[in-house]
Structure formats: structure tokens, C-alpha cells
Amino acid sequence: MAIATGVMLLVLCVEMVLKYGFGIAGSVGTFLATAHGWVYFVYLFTVADLWSKLRWPLGRLVVLLLCGVVPFLSFWAERRVVADVRAGRSGPSVPSTPGARA
């Protein structure tokens, strides 16, 4: 979802630059804005679900949510999260039995 959100945001930014910077009015602007909004909405739920499953700190959730708003940042976030999960840095360790210490 981070890649889809990033691509939609970049396409929307290009459309906005063409429209407001050069006066080239495209007929797909409203569609792009709506599509990006829905894709970002799904991205929010995906990040929140991942955050809760991996038990990350609240600050990481906020950073990941904002990564879908800044162009190119969602691509960085995608690579960082995948690298962290593959390296085993997905969150605090969970005890295997109730009452056991991690």
C-alpha cells in the first residue's frame, strides 16, 4: 500500500503542478484526488494493522502515517519497514508463556 500511495501522490503532484503552475487544466484532477484519498485511507488502515500486530511504539505509527502525505517518503518507509521486519527488528519480544519474562 505504501508504493500505491506514493505513486498516486506523485501523479497527483504532477497534475497539480501542470494545473496551477502552467495553466494546463486536466480533466482527471478530481478523479486523481479522490483515488489518492481512497488509496491513502486503505494505507492508513494497513499501517495501523501492521503497527498493532508488531507492537511498535506510537511514534513509529505517526511517522508511517505521515509518510503517505509527503512525496517520495512512502517509498523510503516501505523499504525501511521491510528491512526491519526481515532483520527481526519488528517490535518488542513477546513471552512464549504467560508470566514469563522476555
Biopython code that builds the backbone (N, CA, C, O; Angstrom):
import numpy as np
from Bio.PDB.StructureBuilder import StructureBuilder

atoms = [
    (1, "MET", "N", (0.820, -1.192, 0.000)),
    (1, "MET", "CA", (0.000, 0.000, 0.000)),
    (1, "MET", "C", (0.865, 1.257, 0.000)),
    (1, "MET", "O", (0.449, 2.287, -0.530)),
    (2, "ALA", "N", (2.047, 1.192, 0.578)),
    (2, "ALA", "CA", (2.919, 2.368, 0.589)),
    (2, "ALA", "C", (3.341, 2.743, -0.825)),
    (2, "ALA", "O", (3.410, 3.926, -1.158)),
    (3, "ILE", "N", (3.621, 1.755, -1.650)),
    (3, "ILE", "CA", (4.020, 2.031, -3.025)),
    (3, "ILE", "C", (2.848, 2.594, -3.813)),
    (3, "ILE", "O", (3.013, 3.561, -4.557)),
    (4, "ALA", "N", (1.676, 2.010, -3.663)),
    (4, "ALA", "CA", (0.491, 2.522, -4.357)),
    (4, "ALA", "C", (0.175, 3.948, -3.914)),
    (4, "ALA", "O", (-0.155, 4.798, -4.742)),
    (5, "THR", "N", (0.273, 4.209, -2.631)),
    (5, "THR", "CA", (0.020, 5.556, -2.119)),
    (5, "THR", "C", (1.048, 6.538, -2.663)),
    (5, "THR", "O", (0.693, 7.652, -3.048)),
    (6, "GLY", "N", (2.303, 6.145, -2.699)),
    (6, "GLY", "CA", (3.355, 7.017, -3.214)),
    (6, "GLY", "C", (3.183, 7.331, -4.690)),
    (6, "GLY", "O", (3.364, 8.473, -5.112)),
    (7, "VAL", "N", (2.835, 6.324, -5.471)),
    (7, "VAL", "CA", (2.626, 6.546, -6.901)),
    (7, "VAL", "C", (1.443, 7.483, -7.128)),
    (7, "VAL", "O", (1.527, 8.414, -7.928)),
    (8, "MET", "N", (0.351, 7.237, -6.429)),
    (8, "MET", "CA", (-0.821, 8.100, -6.575)),
    (8, "MET", "C", (-0.501, 9.531, -6.158)),
    (8, "MET", "O", (-0.959, 10.477, -6.799)),
    (9, "LEU", "N", (0.269, 9.700, -5.105)),
    (9, "LEU", "CA", (0.626, 11.043, -4.648)),
    (9, "LEU", "C", (1.511, 11.745, -5.669)),
    (9, "LEU", "O", (1.331, 12.936, -5.925)),
    (10, "LEU", "N", (2.457, 11.032, -6.253)),
    (10, "LEU", "CA", (3.313, 11.642, -7.265)),
    (10, "LEU", "C", (2.527, 12.045, -8.506)),
    (10, "LEU", "O", (2.742, 13.125, -9.054)),
    (11, "VAL", "N", (1.628, 11.193, -8.945)),
    (11, "VAL", "CA", (0.791, 11.523, -10.105)),
    (11, "VAL", "C", (-0.082, 12.736, -9.788)),
    (11, "VAL", "O", (-0.250, 13.620, -10.629)),
    (12, "LEU", "N", (-0.628, 12.778, -8.597)),
    (12, "LEU", "CA", (-1.447, 13.923, -8.191)),
    (12, "LEU", "C", (-0.608, 15.199, -8.130)),
    (12, "LEU", "O", (-1.080, 16.263, -8.530)),
    (13, "CYS", "N", (0.622, 15.108, -7.638)),
    (13, "CYS", "CA", (1.505, 16.289, -7.583)),
    (13, "CYS", "C", (1.829, 16.799, -8.982)),
    (13, "CYS", "O", (1.823, 18.008, -9.216)),
    (14, "VAL", "N", (2.111, 15.892, -9.912)),
    (14, "VAL", "CA", (2.390, 16.295, -11.289)),
    (14, "VAL", "C", (1.164, 16.993, -11.879)),
    (14, "VAL", "O", (1.292, 18.019, -12.548)),
    (15, "GLU", "N", (-0.006, 16.443, -11.633)),
    (15, "GLU", "CA", (-1.235, 17.053, -12.154)),
    (15, "GLU", "C", (-1.444, 18.442, -11.561)),
    (15, "GLU", "O", (-1.871, 19.356, -12.267)),
    (16, "MET", "N", (-1.152, 18.611, -10.278)),
    (16, "MET", "CA", (-1.317, 19.916, -9.630)),
    (16, "MET", "C", (-0.315, 20.936, -10.175)),
    (16, "MET", "O", (-0.667, 22.098, -10.378)),
    (17, "VAL", "N", (0.926, 20.512, -10.411)),
    (17, "VAL", "CA", (1.922, 21.422, -10.975)),
    (17, "VAL", "C", (1.505, 21.855, -12.374)),
    (17, "VAL", "O", (1.607, 23.033, -12.717)),
    (18, "LEU", "N", (1.036, 20.913, -13.180)),
    (18, "LEU", "CA", (0.580, 21.262, -14.528)),
    (18, "LEU", "C", (-0.621, 22.210, -14.483)),
    (18, "LEU", "O", (-0.708, 23.148, -15.275)),
    (19, "LYS", "N", (-1.522, 21.965, -13.576)),
    (19, "LYS", "CA", (-2.735, 22.784, -13.498)),
    (19, "LYS", "C", (-2.451, 24.183, -12.963)),
    (19, "LYS", "O", (-2.842, 25.170, -13.585)),
    (20, "TYR", "N", (-1.778, 24.283, -11.823)),
    (20, "TYR", "CA", (-1.584, 25.579, -11.183)),
    (20, "TYR", "C", (-0.291, 26.274, -11.608)),
    (20, "TYR", "O", (-0.207, 27.500, -11.538)),
    (21, "GLY", "N", (0.705, 25.527, -12.042)),
    (21, "GLY", "CA", (1.965, 26.129, -12.436)),
    (21, "GLY", "C", (2.000, 26.559, -13.893)),
    (21, "GLY", "O", (2.594, 27.580, -14.238)),
    (22, "PHE", "N", (1.355, 25.766, -14.743)),
    (22, "PHE", "CA", (1.424, 26.041, -16.170)),
    (22, "PHE", "C", (0.062, 26.321, -16.797)),
    (22, "PHE", "O", (-0.023, 26.598, -17.993)),
    (23, "GLY", "N", (-0.989, 26.251, -16.012)),
    (23, "GLY", "CA", (-2.326, 26.542, -16.527)),
    (23, "GLY", "C", (-2.900, 25.469, -17.429)),
    (23, "GLY", "O", (-3.866, 25.709, -18.154)),
    (24, "ILE", "N", (-2.310, 24.294, -17.387)),
    (24, "ILE", "CA", (-2.818, 23.189, -18.193)),
    (24, "ILE", "C", (-3.854, 22.448, -17.356)),
    (24, "ILE", "O", (-3.516, 21.697, -16.441)),
    (25, "ALA", "N", (-5.108, 22.674, -17.685)),
    (25, "ALA", "CA", (-6.195, 22.071, -16.902)),
    (25, "ALA", "C", (-6.469, 20.671, -17.420)),
    (25, "ALA", "O", (-6.886, 20.491, -18.564)),
    (26, "GLY", "N", (-6.233, 19.690, -16.579)),
    (26, "GLY", "CA", (-6.529, 18.312, -16.935)),
    (26, "GLY", "C", (-7.931, 17.937, -16.478)),
    (26, "GLY", "O", (-8.449, 18.491, -15.508)),
    (27, "SER", "N", (-8.521, 17.019, -17.167)),
    (27, "SER", "CA", (-9.880, 16.606, -16.813)),
    (27, "SER", "C", (-9.892, 15.484, -15.781)),
    (27, "SER", "O", (-10.964, 15.048, -15.359)),
    (28, "VAL", "N", (-8.729, 15.016, -15.372)),
    (28, "VAL", "CA", (-8.671, 13.892, -14.444)),
    (28, "VAL", "C", (-8.307, 14.317, -13.024)),
    (28, "VAL", "O", (-8.135, 13.463, -12.154)),
    (29, "GLY", "N", (-8.187, 15.613, -12.774)),
    (29, "GLY", "CA", (-7.753, 16.111, -11.468)),
    (29, "GLY", "C", (-8.625, 15.670, -10.322)),
    (29, "GLY", "O", (-8.117, 15.216, -9.297)),
    (30, "THR", "N", (-9.922, 15.793, -10.470)),
    (30, "THR", "CA", (-10.838, 15.395, -9.403)),
    (30, "THR", "C", (-10.778, 13.888, -9.173)),
    (30, "THR", "O", (-10.806, 13.420, -8.035)),
    (31, "PHE", "N", (-10.697, 13.138, -10.265)),
    (31, "PHE", "CA", (-10.603, 11.683, -10.143)),
    (31, "PHE", "C", (-9.319, 11.287, -9.417)),
    (31, "PHE", "O", (-9.345, 10.428, -8.536)),
    (32, "LEU", "N", (-8.190, 11.912, -9.785)),
    (32, "LEU", "CA", (-6.920, 11.594, -9.136)),
    (32, "LEU", "C", (-6.947, 11.915, -7.648)),
    (32, "LEU", "O", (-6.465, 11.134, -6.827)),
    (33, "ALA", "N", (-7.510, 13.061, -7.308)),
    (33, "ALA", "CA", (-7.574, 13.448, -5.896)),
    (33, "ALA", "C", (-8.433, 12.465, -5.108)),
    (33, "ALA", "O", (-8.072, 12.068, -4.000)),
    (34, "THR", "N", (-9.553, 12.079, -5.672)),
    (34, "THR", "CA", (-10.436, 11.121, -4.988)),
    (34, "THR", "C", (-9.776, 9.749, -4.878)),
    (34, "THR", "O", (-9.835, 9.106, -3.830)),
    (35, "ALA", "N", (-9.149, 9.307, -5.963)),
    (35, "ALA", "CA", (-8.481, 7.996, -5.946)),
    (35, "ALA", "C", (-7.349, 7.982, -4.933)),
    (35, "ALA", "O", (-7.197, 7.013, -4.189)),
    (36, "HIS", "N", (-6.549, 9.047, -4.893)),
    (36, "HIS", "CA", (-5.466, 9.100, -3.921)),
    (36, "HIS", "C", (-6.024, 9.099, -2.498)),
    (36, "HIS", "O", (-5.465, 8.460, -1.607)),
    (37, "GLY", "N", (-7.116, 9.811, -2.292)),
    (37, "GLY", "CA", (-7.736, 9.828, -0.959)),
    (37, "GLY", "C", (-8.145, 8.441, -0.493)),
    (37, "GLY", "O", (-7.914, 8.079, 0.661)),
    (38, "TRP", "N", (-8.746, 7.668, -1.375)),
    (38, "TRP", "CA", (-9.163, 6.316, -1.009)),
    (38, "TRP", "C", (-7.966, 5.389, -0.813)),
    (38, "TRP", "O", (-7.955, 4.571, 0.107)),
    (39, "VAL", "N", (-6.972, 5.515, -1.665)),
    (39, "VAL", "CA", (-5.774, 4.679, -1.512)),
    (39, "VAL", "C", (-5.066, 5.025, -0.205)),
    (39, "VAL", "O", (-4.592, 4.131, 0.497)),
    (40, "TYR", "N", (-4.991, 6.307, 0.127)),
    (40, "TYR", "CA", (-4.369, 6.712, 1.391)),
    (40, "TYR", "C", (-5.180, 6.205, 2.582)),
    (40, "TYR", "O", (-4.608, 5.825, 3.604)),
    (41, "PHE", "N", (-6.488, 6.197, 2.459)),
    (41, "PHE", "CA", (-7.355, 5.684, 3.522)),
    (41, "PHE", "C", (-7.063, 4.208, 3.784)),
    (41, "PHE", "O", (-6.971, 3.792, 4.939)),
    (42, "VAL", "N", (-6.918, 3.419, 2.731)),
    (42, "VAL", "CA", (-6.569, 1.999, 2.878)),
    (42, "VAL", "C", (-5.154, 1.872, 3.460)),
    (42, "VAL", "O", (-4.896, 0.986, 4.275)),
    (43, "TYR", "N", (-4.246, 2.751, 3.045)),
    (43, "TYR", "CA", (-2.886, 2.771, 3.590)),
    (43, "TYR", "C", (-2.914, 3.005, 5.102)),
    (43, "TYR", "O", (-2.179, 2.354, 5.844)),
    (44, "LEU", "N", (-3.756, 3.928, 5.558)),
    (44, "LEU", "CA", (-3.871, 4.197, 6.993)),
    (44, "LEU", "C", (-4.274, 2.941, 7.761)),
    (44, "LEU", "O", (-3.682, 2.623, 8.792)),
    (45, "PHE", "N", (-5.273, 2.236, 7.259)),
    (45, "PHE", "CA", (-5.708, 1.009, 7.927)),
    (45, "PHE", "C", (-4.624, -0.065, 7.882)),
    (45, "PHE", "O", (-4.446, -0.804, 8.850)),
    (46, "THR", "N", (-3.907, -0.158, 6.777)),
    (46, "THR", "CA", (-2.844, -1.148, 6.657)),
    (46, "THR", "C", (-1.719, -0.866, 7.655)),
    (46, "THR", "O", (-1.222, -1.780, 8.313)),
    (47, "VAL", "N", (-1.324, 0.399, 7.762)),
    (47, "VAL", "CA", (-0.262, 0.772, 8.703)),
    (47, "VAL", "C", (-0.717, 0.545, 10.146)),
    (47, "VAL", "O", (0.049, 0.044, 10.968)),
    (48, "ALA", "N", (-1.952, 0.911, 10.449)),
    (48, "ALA", "CA", (-2.462, 0.713, 11.810)),
    (48, "ALA", "C", (-2.508, -0.772, 12.169)),
    (48, "ALA", "O", (-2.196, -1.150, 13.298)),
    (49, "ASP", "N", (-2.895, -1.605, 11.218)),
    (49, "ASP", "CA", (-2.939, -3.047, 11.462)),
    (49, "ASP", "C", (-1.528, -3.600, 11.680)),
    (49, "ASP", "O", (-1.302, -4.381, 12.605)),
    (50, "LEU", "N", (-0.592, -3.201, 10.842)),
    (50, "LEU", "CA", (0.786, -3.648, 10.990)),
    (50, "LEU", "C", (1.365, -3.173, 12.312)),
    (50, "LEU", "O", (2.047, -3.930, 13.002)),
    (51, "TRP", "N", (1.097, -1.928, 12.663)),
    (51, "TRP", "CA", (1.589, -1.353, 13.921)),
    (51, "TRP", "C", (1.077, -2.142, 15.125)),
    (51, "TRP", "O", (1.835, -2.426, 16.053)),
    (52, "SER", "N", (-0.196, -2.491, 15.109)),
    (52, "SER", "CA", (-0.752, -3.218, 16.256)),
    (52, "SER", "C", (-0.222, -4.649, 16.328)),
    (52, "SER", "O", (0.005, -5.165, 17.423)),
    (53, "LYS", "N", (-0.024, -5.288, 15.194)),
    (53, "LYS", "CA", (0.478, -6.663, 15.199)),
    (53, "LYS", "C", (1.946, -6.749, 15.618)),
    (53, "LYS", "O", (2.353, -7.698, 16.287)),
    (54, "LEU", "N", (2.733, -5.750, 15.219)),
    (54, "LEU", "CA", (4.164, -5.781, 15.535)),
    (54, "LEU", "C", (4.509, -5.048, 16.819)),
    (54, "LEU", "O", (5.663, -5.054, 17.247)),
    (55, "ARG", "N", (3.521, -4.418, 17.436)),
    (55, "ARG", "CA", (3.679, -3.736, 18.725)),
    (55, "ARG", "C", (4.787, -2.683, 18.695)),
    (55, "ARG", "O", (5.648, -2.635, 19.573)),
    (56, "TRP", "N", (4.742, -1.846, 17.662)),
    (56, "TRP", "CA", (5.693, -0.760, 17.543)),
    (56, "TRP", "C", (5.302, 0.386, 18.460)),
    (56, "TRP", "O", (4.149, 0.459, 18.884)),
    (57, "PRO", "N", (6.227, 1.282, 18.777)),
    (57, "PRO", "CA", (5.886, 2.460, 19.587)),
    (57, "PRO", "C", (4.967, 3.412, 18.804)),
    (57, "PRO", "O", (4.923, 3.380, 17.575)),
    (58, "LEU", "N", (4.250, 4.241, 19.532)),
    (58, "LEU", "CA", (3.292, 5.157, 18.925)),
    (58, "LEU", "C", (3.963, 6.136, 17.963)),
    (58, "LEU", "O", (3.372, 6.503, 16.947)),
    (59, "GLY", "N", (5.171, 6.556, 18.265)),
    (59, "GLY", "CA", (5.893, 7.475, 17.388)),
    (59, "GLY", "C", (6.115, 6.901, 15.996)),
    (59, "GLY", "O", (6.048, 7.624, 15.002)),
    (60, "ARG", "N", (6.377, 5.612, 15.925)),
    (60, "ARG", "CA", (6.583, 4.974, 14.618)),
    (60, "ARG", "C", (5.290, 4.955, 13.818)),
    (60, "ARG", "O", (5.315, 5.117, 12.598)),
    (61, "LEU", "N", (4.164, 4.761, 14.489)),
    (61, "LEU", "CA", (2.868, 4.813, 13.808)),
    (61, "LEU", "C", (2.651, 6.187, 13.194)),
    (61, "LEU", "O", (2.256, 6.296, 12.033)),
    (62, "VAL", "N", (2.905, 7.226, 13.959)),
    (62, "VAL", "CA", (2.700, 8.588, 13.474)),
    (62, "VAL", "C", (3.597, 8.873, 12.266)),
    (62, "VAL", "O", (3.143, 9.449, 11.277)),
    (63, "VAL", "N", (4.855, 8.476, 12.344)),
    (63, "VAL", "CA", (5.780, 8.698, 11.232)),
    (63, "VAL", "C", (5.307, 7.956, 9.986)),
    (63, "VAL", "O", (5.315, 8.520, 8.891)),
    (64, "LEU", "N", (4.900, 6.711, 10.137)),
    (64, "LEU", "CA", (4.442, 5.941, 8.984)),
    (64, "LEU", "C", (3.155, 6.510, 8.397)),
    (64, "LEU", "O", (2.973, 6.484, 7.180)),
    (65, "LEU", "N", (2.273, 7.015, 9.225)),
    (65, "LEU", "CA", (1.043, 7.625, 8.710)),
    (65, "LEU", "C", (1.361, 8.882, 7.906)),
    (65, "LEU", "O", (0.735, 9.135, 6.876)),
    (66, "LEU", "N", (2.319, 9.659, 8.366)),
    (66, "LEU", "CA", (2.691, 10.887, 7.654)),
    (66, "LEU", "C", (3.501, 10.606, 6.384)),
    (66, "LEU", "O", (3.589, 11.464, 5.506)),
    (67, "CYS", "N", (4.083, 9.429, 6.285)),
    (67, "CYS", "CA", (4.858, 9.087, 5.093)),
    (67, "CYS", "C", (3.986, 9.000, 3.846)),
    (67, "CYS", "O", (4.503, 9.111, 2.734)),
    (68, "GLY", "N", (2.713, 8.808, 3.997)),
    (68, "GLY", "CA", (1.815, 8.769, 2.845)),
    (68, "GLY", "C", (1.392, 10.138, 2.379)),
    (68, "GLY", "O", (0.641, 10.250, 1.410)),
    (69, "VAL", "N", (1.851, 11.186, 3.038)),
    (69, "VAL", "CA", (1.459, 12.558, 2.707)),
    (69, "VAL", "C", (2.593, 13.300, 1.988)),
    (69, "VAL", "O", (2.330, 14.202, 1.193)),
    (70, "VAL", "N", (3.837, 12.931, 2.259)),
    (70, "VAL", "CA", (4.994, 13.611, 1.685)),
    (70, "VAL", "C", (5.481, 12.818, 0.467)),
    (70, "VAL", "O", (5.753, 11.623, 0.580)),
    (71, "PRO", "N", (5.593, 13.474, -0.699)),
    (71, "PRO", "CA", (6.052, 12.745, -1.895)),
    (71, "PRO", "C", (7.401, 12.059, -1.665)),
    (71, "PRO", "O", (8.293, 12.621, -1.028)),
    (72, "PHE", "N", (7.537, 10.868, -2.179)),
    (72, "PHE", "CA", (8.722, 10.004, -2.121)),
    (72, "PHE", "C", (8.970, 9.380, -0.748)),
    (72, "PHE", "O", (9.727, 8.414, -0.656)),
    (73, "LEU", "N", (8.373, 9.888, 0.300)),
    (73, "LEU", "CA", (8.647, 9.359, 1.635)),
    (73, "LEU", "C", (8.018, 7.971, 1.844)),
    (73, "LEU", "O", (8.538, 7.169, 2.619)),
    (74, "SER", "N", (6.922, 7.691, 1.168)),
    (74, "SER", "CA", (6.299, 6.369, 1.337)),
    (74, "SER", "C", (7.183, 5.264, 0.772)),
    (74, "SER", "O", (7.164, 4.140, 1.274)),
    (75, "PHE", "N", (7.961, 5.573, -0.271)),
    (75, "PHE", "CA", (8.875, 4.567, -0.827)),
    (75, "PHE", "C", (9.986, 4.243, 0.168)),
    (75, "PHE", "O", (10.365, 3.082, 0.330)),
    (76, "TRP", "N", (10.502, 5.268, 0.830)),
    (76, "TRP", "CA", (11.518, 5.075, 1.862)),
    (76, "TRP", "C", (10.947, 4.248, 3.019)),
    (76, "TRP", "O", (11.595, 3.331, 3.522)),
    (77, "ALA", "N", (9.721, 4.590, 3.430)),
    (77, "ALA", "CA", (9.095, 3.882, 4.551)),
    (77, "ALA", "C", (8.889, 2.411, 4.224)),
    (77, "ALA", "O", (9.102, 1.547, 5.075)),
    (78, "GLU", "N", (8.476, 2.125, 3.002)),
    (78, "GLU", "CA", (8.264, 0.735, 2.582)),
    (78, "GLU", "C", (9.561, -0.061, 2.696)),
    (78, "GLU", "O", (9.571, -1.158, 3.255)),
    (79, "ARG", "N", (10.644, 0.483, 2.173)),
    (79, "ARG", "CA", (11.933, -0.223, 2.234)),
    (79, "ARG", "C", (12.416, -0.391, 3.670)),
    (79, "ARG", "O", (12.967, -1.432, 4.028)),
    (80, "ARG", "N", (12.209, 0.630, 4.486)),
    (80, "ARG", "CA", (12.666, 0.592, 5.879)),
    (80, "ARG", "C", (11.895, -0.455, 6.681)),
    (80, "ARG", "O", (12.488, -1.225, 7.436)),
    (81, "VAL", "N", (10.585, -0.483, 6.515)),
    (81, "VAL", "CA", (9.761, -1.445, 7.263)),
    (81, "VAL", "C", (10.092, -2.864, 6.840)),
    (81, "VAL", "O", (10.240, -3.742, 7.690)),
    (82, "VAL", "N", (10.210, -3.103, 5.547)),
    (82, "VAL", "CA", (10.541, -4.451, 5.070)),
    (82, "VAL", "C", (11.908, -4.882, 5.603)),
    (82, "VAL", "O", (12.072, -6.022, 6.037)),
    (83, "ALA", "N", (12.876, -3.988, 5.573)),
    (83, "ALA", "CA", (14.222, -4.320, 6.077)),
    (83, "ALA", "C", (14.186, -4.607, 7.575)),
    (83, "ALA", "O", (14.831, -5.548, 8.037)),
    (84, "ASP", "N", (13.444, -3.814, 8.333)),
    (84, "ASP", "CA", (13.349, -4.029, 9.784)),
    (84, "ASP", "C", (12.686, -5.363, 10.113)),
    (84, "ASP", "O", (13.147, -6.088, 10.994)),
    (85, "VAL", "N", (11.619, -5.680, 9.414)),
    (85, "VAL", "CA", (10.908, -6.938, 9.689)),
    (85, "VAL", "C", (11.774, -8.130, 9.304)),
    (85, "VAL", "O", (11.835, -9.116, 10.038)),
    (86, "ARG", "N", (12.440, -8.046, 8.165)),
    (86, "ARG", "CA", (13.316, -9.153, 7.740)),
    (86, "ARG", "C", (14.501, -9.346, 8.690)),
    (86, "ARG", "O", (14.976, -10.467, 8.873)),
    (87, "ALA", "N", (14.971, -8.266, 9.284)),
    (87, "ALA", "CA", (16.105, -8.347, 10.210)),
    (87, "ALA", "C", (15.675, -8.719, 11.624)),
    (87, "ALA", "O", (16.514, -8.852, 12.515)),
    (88, "GLY", "N", (14.376, -8.887, 11.830)),
    (88, "GLY", "CA", (13.890, -9.269, 13.147)),
    (88, "GLY", "C", (13.697, -8.103, 14.092)),
    (88, "GLY", "O", (13.533, -8.301, 15.296)),
    (89, "ARG", "N", (13.714, -6.888, 13.565)),
    (89, "ARG", "CA", (13.503, -5.701, 14.398)),
    (89, "ARG", "C", (12.056, -5.249, 14.299)),
    (89, "ARG", "O", (11.781, -4.075, 14.055)),
    (90, "SER", "N", (11.136, -6.181, 14.487)),
    (90, "SER", "CA", (9.730, -5.867, 14.274)),
    (90, "SER", "C", (9.027, -5.360, 15.521)),
    (90, "SER", "O", (7.890, -4.899, 15.420)),
    (91, "GLY", "N", (9.622, -5.421, 16.645)),
    (91, "GLY", "CA", (8.976, -4.930, 17.859)),
    (91, "GLY", "C", (9.538, -5.622, 19.080)),
    (91, "GLY", "O", (10.470, -6.418, 18.964)),
    (92, "PRO", "N", (8.990, -5.336, 20.249)),
    (92, "PRO", "CA", (9.482, -5.994, 21.457)),
    (92, "PRO", "C", (9.190, -7.480, 21.410)),
    (92, "PRO", "O", (8.204, -7.915, 20.815)),
    (93, "SER", "N", (10.054, -8.249, 22.043)),
    (93, "SER", "CA", (9.821, -9.689, 22.060)),
    (93, "SER", "C", (8.644, -10.018, 22.955)),
    (93, "SER", "O", (8.425, -9.369, 23.978)),
    (94, "VAL", "N", (7.903, -11.015, 22.567)),
    (94, "VAL", "CA", (6.707, -11.442, 23.288)),
    (94, "VAL", "C", (7.033, -12.726, 24.028)),
    (94, "VAL", "O", (7.554, -13.661, 23.419)),
    (95, "PRO", "N", (6.743, -12.805, 25.327)),
    (95, "PRO", "CA", (6.999, -14.054, 26.056)),
    (95, "PRO", "C", (6.193, -15.199, 25.472)),
    (95, "PRO", "O", (5.050, -15.014, 25.055)),
    (96, "SER", "N", (6.792, -16.387, 25.443)),
    (96, "SER", "CA", (6.086, -17.545, 24.875)),
    (96, "SER", "C", (5.051, -18.105, 25.825)),
    (96, "SER", "O", (4.077, -18.712, 25.380)),
    (97, "THR", "N", (5.234, -17.916, 27.125)),
    (97, "THR", "CA", (4.245, -18.395, 28.090)),
    (97, "THR", "C", (3.797, -17.228, 28.961)),
    (97, "THR", "O", (4.573, -16.306, 29.211)),
    (98, "PRO", "N", (2.550, -17.261, 29.426)),
    (98, "PRO", "CA", (2.093, -16.178, 30.303)),
    (98, "PRO", "C", (2.950, -16.099, 31.568)),
    (98, "PRO", "O", (3.246, -17.111, 32.205)),
    (99, "GLY", "N", (3.328, -14.902, 31.904)),
    (99, "GLY", "CA", (4.114, -14.692, 33.111)),
    (99, "GLY", "C", (5.613, -14.830, 32.914)),
    (99, "GLY", "O", (6.385, -14.473, 33.803)),
    (100, "ALA", "N", (6.042, -15.345, 31.759)),
    (100, "ALA", "CA", (7.480, -15.494, 31.508)),
    (100, "ALA", "C", (8.064, -14.151, 31.114)),
    (100, "ALA", "O", (7.385, -13.316, 30.517)),
    (101, "ARG", "N", (9.305, -13.954, 31.446)),
    (101, "ARG", "CA", (9.972, -12.701, 31.092)),
    (101, "ARG", "C", (10.642, -12.846, 29.727)),
    (101, "ARG", "O", (11.144, -13.909, 29.361)),
    (102, "ALA", "N", (10.628, -11.738, 28.993)),
    (102, "ALA", "CA", (11.229, -11.750, 27.653)),
    (102, "ALA", "C", (12.718, -11.567, 27.730)),
    (102, "ALA", "O", (13.393, -11.551, 26.701)),
]
sb = StructureBuilder()
sb.init_structure("model")
sb.init_model(0)
sb.init_chain("A")
sb.init_seg("    ")
for serial, (resi, resn, name, xyz) in enumerate(atoms, 1):
    if name == "N":
        sb.init_residue(resn, " ", resi, " ")
    sb.init_atom(name, np.array(xyz, "f"), 0.0, 1.0, " ", f" {name:<3s}", serial, name[0])
structure = sb.get_structure()
